[in-house]
Amino acid sequence: MPPGAQQWVPAQPHSIDELKQAAAGCQGCDLHENATQTVFGRGAPHARVVFVGEQPGDVEDQKGLPFVGPAGRLLRDAVDDAGIDPADLYITNSVKHFRFEMRGSRRIHQTPGPAHITACRPWLVAEFALLQPELVVLLGATAGKALLGPSFRVTRSRGQLMPWPASAEHPEDFPVAEIRALATIHPSAVLRADNREVAYQGLVDDLKVAAAAIAA
């Protein structure tokens, strides 16, 4: 079992920047060995909405920023079309290092395993403690399982507002009052869909639920 990230998380961090600096040296699981760098979250320091994805991709790993590749560009379009103010957002991933396999000269995405998700969980806990958001948007199955437990299924829960932290796998980790969660597909699933237009509209419709929730 990997040691987990907890020993690298500052005991009483004062800012996201402090967490980001500490995470740069994290060796909580084996993914740090091959990844270019830790890719930490970014966005408003007092964001009303936190988006949680799976892990950084190839472009994110190289640039050190989450959601700056093709899936990130699609997500920004969907956020705009749903009417969510980007100034209200913070975006991060369940796992902060890129997991991949080499195929020739290409680095191909591999889904993080349960051990990677568990090892990286302390960073999410620390981010949430500082941000204190009103709403968490779970982008895809890995984010849902990381925060709501292994029985989570996007197909059962997408587009629905859920109580949080009551739904969380370890609610004691998230001392945040009056927070809700909403699950939807990961934007990369739209890019892989046979009918991208329909898949994209479904993502936007889910995000409109989030927009309405913070507007109420």
C-alpha positions in Angstrom: 0.0 0.0 0.0 1.3 3.5 -0.8 2.0 5.7 2.2 -0.6 8.3 1.2 -0.3 12.0 1.0 -1.1 12.9 4.6 2.5 13.4 5.6 3.0 16.0 2.9 -0.2 18.0 3.7 0.5 21.0 6.0 -1.1 20.7 9.4 -2.8 24.0 9.3 -2.6 25.5 5.8 -3.6 29.1 5.4 -4.1 29.1 1.6 -4.5 27.1 -1.5 -1.1 28.3 -2.6 0.5 26.9 0.5 -1.2 23.5 -0.3 0.0 23.7 -3.9 3.6 24.3 -2.9 3.5 21.4 -0.5 1.8 19.1 -3.0 4.7 19.7 -5.5 6.8 17.3 -3.3 4.2 14.7 -2.7 5.3 11.1 -3.0 2.2 9.5 -1.5 1.8 7.0 -4.3 3.8 5.6 -7.2 2.4 8.0 -9.8 4.9 10.7 -8.9 7.7 8.6 -10.2 6.7 9.0 -13.9 4.5 12.1 -14.0 6.1 15.4 -14.9 4.8 17.2 -11.9 1.9 17.5 -9.4 -1.1 19.2 -11.0 -3.0 20.9 -8.2 -6.3 22.7 -8.3 -6.8 26.3 -9.3 -9.5 28.9 -9.2 -11.2 31.3 -6.9 -9.9 31.1 -3.3 -13.4 31.4 -1.9 -15.2 29.5 -4.7 -18.9 28.8 -4.4 -18.6 25.8 -6.7 -15.8 23.2 -6.8 -15.5 20.9 -9.8 -13.7 17.6 -9.1 -12.4 15.6 -12.0 -10.4 12.4 -12.3 -6.7 13.1 -12.9 -4.6 15.4 -15.1 -4.2 14.4 -18.7 -1.1 14.6 -20.9 -1.4 18.3 -21.6 -2.2 19.1 -17.9 0.8 17.1 -16.8 3.1 19.1 -19.0 1.6 22.5 -18.2 1.0 21.9 -14.5 -2.6 23.1 -14.6 -5.9 21.2 -14.4 -8.3 21.1 -17.4 -6.3 22.9 -20.0 -6.4 20.2 -22.6 -9.3 19.4 -25.0 -11.6 18.2 -22.2 -10.9 21.4 -20.3 -11.7 23.6 -23.3 -15.0 21.7 -23.7 -15.8 22.1 -20.0 -15.2 25.9 -20.2 -17.7 26.1 -23.1 -20.2 24.0 -21.1 -19.8 26.2 -18.0 -20.5 29.3 -20.2 -23.5 27.7 -21.9 -24.9 26.7 -18.5 -24.6 30.3 -17.2 -22.1 29.7 -14.4 -19.7 32.5 -13.6 -16.1 31.3 -13.9 -15.2 33.6 -11.1 -17.3 31.4 -8.7 -15.3 28.2 -9.6 -12.4 26.2 -8.3 -11.4 23.1 -10.3 -9.3 20.2 -9.1 -8.9 16.4 -9.5 -9.3 13.4 -7.3 -5.7 12.4 -8.2 -3.0 15.0 -8.7 -0.5 13.0 -10.9 -1.0 11.7 -14.4 -1.3 7.9 -14.7 -0.4 6.6 -18.1 1.2 3.9 -20.2 3.5 4.3 -23.1 2.5 3.2 -26.6 5.4 4.0 -28.8 6.1 7.7 -28.2 2.6 8.4 -26.9 1.5 8.6 -23.3 -2.0 7.0 -23.0 -4.3 7.7 -20.1 -4.9 5.0 -17.5 -7.6 5.2 -15.0 -6.3 5.7 -11.4 -6.7 2.7 -9.2 -8.4 2.7 -5.8 -5.0 2.9 -4.0 -4.1 6.1 -5.9 -7.5 7.6 -5.1 -7.1 6.8 -1.4 -3.5 8.0 -1.3 -4.4 11.4 -2.8 -7.6 11.9 -0.8 -5.9 14.1 1.9 -5.3 16.8 -0.7 -9.0 17.0 -1.5 -9.9 17.1 2.2 -7.5 20.0 2.7 -8.8 21.9 -0.4 -12.4 21.5 0.8 -11.5 22.7 4.3 -10.1 25.9 3.0 -12.6 26.6 0.2 -15.9 25.8 2.1 -17.9 25.7 -1.1 -21.7 25.7 -1.5 -21.7 23.0 -4.2 -19.5 20.2 -5.5 -19.8 19.1 -9.1 -18.4 15.6 -9.6 -17.1 15.0 -13.1 -17.3 11.3 -13.8 -17.1 8.0 -12.0 -13.6 8.4 -10.4 -14.5 11.7 -8.7 -17.8 10.2 -7.5 -16.2 7.1 -6.1 -13.4 9.1 -4.5 -15.9 11.3 -2.5 -19.1 9.2 -2.3 -17.7 5.7 -2.1 -17.2 2.7 -4.4 -20.9 2.1 -5.0 -21.4 5.5 -6.7 -22.6 5.3 -10.3 -22.9 8.4 -12.6 -25.8 6.8 -14.5 -27.9 6.6 -11.3 -27.1 10.0 -9.9 -26.2 12.5 -12.7 -28.0 15.8 -12.7 -29.4 15.4 -9.2 -28.6 17.5 -6.2 -27.5 15.4 -3.3 -26.8 16.2 0.3 -23.2 16.7 1.3 -21.3 15.6 3.4 -24.0 13.1 4.4 -23.5 11.3 1.1 -19.7 11.3 1.4 -17.9 8.0 2.1 -16.2 9.6 5.2 -18.4 12.6 6.1 -16.2 13.4 9.1 -13.5 14.5 6.7 -15.6 17.3 5.3 -16.7 19.7 8.1 -18.6 21.9 5.6 -22.1 23.1 6.4 -25.0 23.3 3.9 -23.1 21.9 1.0 -24.6 19.9 -1.9 -23.2 17.7 -4.6 -24.1 17.2 -8.2 -22.7 14.5 -10.5 -22.3 14.6 -14.2 -20.2 13.0 -16.9 -16.6 13.9 -17.3 -16.1 16.2 -20.3 -13.7 13.6 -21.9 -16.7 11.3 -22.2 -18.3 13.9 -24.5 -15.2 13.8 -26.6 -15.4 10.0 -26.9 -19.2 10.0 -27.5 -20.7 8.7 -30.8 -23.0 11.7 -30.8 -21.0 14.6 -29.3 -23.8 17.1 -29.7 -26.2 15.1 -27.6 -23.6 14.2 -25.0 -22.5 17.9 -24.8 -26.1 19.1 -24.3 -26.5 16.5 -21.5 -23.5 17.9 -19.8 -24.8 21.5 -20.2 -28.2 20.5 -18.8 -26.6 19.0 -15.7 -24.5 22.1 -15.2 -27.7 24.2 -15.5 -29.0 22.4 -12.4 -25.8 23.5 -10.6 -26.2 27.1 -11.9 -29.8 27.2 -10.6 -28.7 25.7 -7.2 -26.2 28.5 -6.5 -28.6 31.2 -7.9 -31.5 30.2 -5.6 
